[in-house]
């Protein structure tokens, strides 16, 4: 995949900031602070995506609530891996008909991997007509533009096109807590396992530039964060698509240096061993290794895979 097609330029991100400012002005004109709720289902990458959605909503002038009945904007960030999670999403969408009836101006948004599936988008289009905005992971970066369309067109907006995926740098973020932080190092997957939908909803593998990752880690360390989780569906493939390829172990070296130089001290790395580790580690449980032993096991077996058991997270 051509990196020029993957990396969003400064002009595209500036355009989204303009839409954010327009929405902020609309909110101010209403004379009260709008409340937003972001409900997250699924993996750590979804949690990280939701923190960017929170950042965009904050910049639009929103404050946050856990009460859907009070929320002016409800965003459900969904998971497509487990059938049980999908049923919970549909159940929650059904319950939101009552809040929408009480507050017809409420904006309800469905996003994430589940929303990217064509059959889900069509079901929402026909059976959940109170949902105003549906967009997949590929369209996360243009959430301000899509929300602006909902406000100004007074109609439903769907952005679930089958796109190759992109990398958007500089999106605002609201991190929950001051100890643990999520840092995405790559997106998508090329494996196309028979049981997994990720390549179809999150696109092909795209690695962030190492200098962008290191810059983010350096800032987090300076702010006092003690635990940083590097996210990617298949991070042992990190760097293969870069113009100057590098491996995951090389990235870890740079991350450690940035962390140590800015008030932190990387003492250990947790390798999450599951069945999809292809037996390279020969373990089924998390493996905690001291930093000094990372190089000794070889770069081919450094497996840190963001595939935790799906949960539910709400802000």
N, C-alpha and C positions, 0 to 999 in steps of 0.2 A: 504494500500500500504506500502510495506517494505521501511523504511527510507533509508536503505542501497542502494536500487535501485534508490532512488531519488537524494541523495546528490552526486555530482561529487567530486571526490577526487583531492588532490593537483597535482597528476601526470597528470590527464586529463587536468587540467587548464594549467599546465606547458607546455604540448604538444602544446596547442594553442598559447602560447607565443612564442614558437619556430617557428611556422608557421608565426606569426606576424613578427618576426625578419628576417625570410627568405624573406618575401615580401618587407620589408623595404630595405633590401640589393638589391633586384631586382630593386626597384625604384631608389635607389641611383646610381646604375650602368647605368641607362638611362640618367643621367646627368641633370635631371630637376625634379622639385617637381610636383607630380601628383595632380590634382584637383578632389575632390569628391563632389557629391551632394546627400543628403539624403532627400527624399520627403516622408512625413508622412501623412497618412490618418487615421482618427479614434480616438480612445479614449486615455485617459491619459496614460494607460499602453503601448500603441504603442509609445507615445511620450517618455516614459521612456526607452523603448527598443531601439528607435532610438538614444537616447543619448549614449547608450552602443555601438551601431554601429559606431557612431561618434568617440567614444573613441578608438575603435579598428583601425579605419581608420587613426586617428591621430598618433597612435603608429606605423602604417605602413609607416609613413612619408608623409601622405596626408595633403594638405590644402583644404579649402572648398570654394565652389562657389554656387550661385543660378542660374547659367546659364547652362542649360543642354548641350548647344552647346560647351561649354568650358570644360565640365567635362570629365575626363578620366574614372571615375567610377560613375555610377548612381545607387542608391539603392532606390527602392520604397517599403515602409513599409505599407502594405495594411490592410483594414478593410473588414470583411465579413458580417457585420450586415445590412447595407443599400444597396439596389439595385442601388441607385443613385451613391454612392461612388464607386461601382464596375464598373459602366459605365464610370466614370471619369478615373479610373485606366486603363481600356482598351483604352480609348481615348488617354491618355498620352503615353501608350505603343506604340500605332500606330504612334504618333508624333515622338517618339524616333527612328523610322526607318530612318528619315532624318538625325539626328545627327550621327547615326551609319554609314550611307552612307558617310558622310563627314569625319568621323573619324573611320575607320574600327577597330582600336585597342580599341575603347571604350568598357568597360565592363558594361553590364546592368544586374542588379540583381532585382528580385522580391521576397519579403519576407512578413511575417505577416500572419494574419488569412486567408485572401483570398487565399494566395499561398498554404496553407495547404490543401485546399479542392481538392480532387482527380480530379473532373471534370474541375476545373480551371487549375491545373497543366497540365492536358492532352490538354486543349485548347491552353495553352501557348506553349506546346511542338510541337503542329502541326501547329498552326496559327501565332505564334509570334516567329519565328525562330531566330530573332535577339537578343532574351533574352538569356543571357549566364548562369545565375545562378538562381535557384528557390529553396527557402527553407522556412519552416514553423517556427512558434514560438519555437517549441521544439529544433530546430537546431541552434538557435541564438548564443549560446555559442561557437559553432564550425565554425562560420563565417570565421575566418582566414584560417582554413584548407580547407574549401570549395572554398574560393577565390584562394588559392594556387593551388588547382586542376584545376581551370579554366585557370590559367596562364600557368601551366606546361603541362596539357593534351591537350590544345588547342581544347577542346570540351565542350559541354554543360553539366552542372552539376545540378542534381535534388536531393534534400534531403527533401522529404515530407512523409517519412514513418510514419505510425500510431504508435507513441511512447507514453509511459505512462507519459512522462514529467519528468523534472529534476529541480534541483536547483543548479545554478552555482554562487559561490561567488567569488569576486575578479575581475570581469570583469571591464576593464577600462571604464571611463565615461567622456563625455564632457557635462557639464551642461550649459544650455542657460540662461544667466543672473546670478545675484548674490543675488537675493531676494527670489525666489521661487524654491523649489527642490522637486522632486518626489522620494519617497522611497517605493519600492515594499515590502510588508510584506507577501504576499502569491500569488500563481499562480493557475489558473484553477478553476473549479467549479464542484460540485457534483449534482446540482439541476436538470439538464436535462429538463429545461422548454421547452414546445412544440415550442415556437417561437424563441428559442435561440440556436445558433450554438457553443457557447463558449466551452462547455465541449468536443466537438468533435475536435476542432482545438487547444485548449490550455490545454487539458488534465484534469485529476482529481485534486482535491484540494491538494496543497502542501504548507505548512507553512515554512517560513524561521525561523531559530533559533532566539529567542528573543535577544540573546547577539549580533548577527550580525546586527540586526536592530538598536539596541541601539548604537552600535559602529558607525554605519553610521550616525545616527542622531547627536551623540555627535560631530563628525567631521564637519558636516554641520553647527551646531550651532557655533562651534569654528571659522569657516570660515566666519561667519556673515550672514548666511541665516536667514530670518525672517519668512518665511512661508514654512512649510513642509507638503506635502500631502502624506498620507499613502495609497498605492494603493493595490487593490485586487478586484477581481470580486465579492466576497461575504465575506467581511472582518469580519462580525459578526460570521463567522465560523472559524476564526483564532485560531490556536492552537490545534484543535481537533485531528490532526494527529501527534502531537509531542510525543516523548517518555515520556515526563513529561507534560501532557496537561495543558494549561493555556487558559484563555479567553481573548477577545479583550480588555476588561476594564483593566485587569492586565497589558497588554502590554502598554496601554495608560499611566498608572501610571509610568512605567519604562521610556517611551519616554519623559514624562514631566520632570522627574528627570534629565535625561541626557541633555535635552534642557536647563533647568534652570541652571544647573551646569556649562554650557559652554557658558555663555554670552547671552542666550536667556531667554524669560519668556513666558511660554505658558499661555495665558489669556483666550482663547476660543477654542471650537471645533465646526466645522461646520458639522452637520449631513445632508447628502444629501437625502431628502425624495422624492421618486418617487413612481410610482404605484407598483413597485416590492418590496416595503418595507412591503408588506403583511398587511398594515393597522395598524401596531404596533404603529407608531407615529401619525397616523391620520392626516397627512399633505401632501401636494403636492409640497410645496416649500422648499427651503433650510431652515434648522432650526439652528440658531446660539445659542449655549448654553455656559454660563460661565463654566470654568473648574470645579468649586466647585459643579455644579449641575449634572455632568456626573454620579457620583456614585448614586445619589438619584433617577435617572430614571431606574436603574437596568441594569444589563449586557445584558439581553435578548432583550432590545430595543435599544441598541447602534448600529445604522445602519450607517455605512460609506461605501458607495458602489461606486466603480469606474466605473460608467456607464453614463458618461456625453454624451451629444449629440455629435456624431462624427463630427469632423472638419477636417481641413487640416493644417498641420504645415510643414514648409520647412526650412532647414538649408543649 
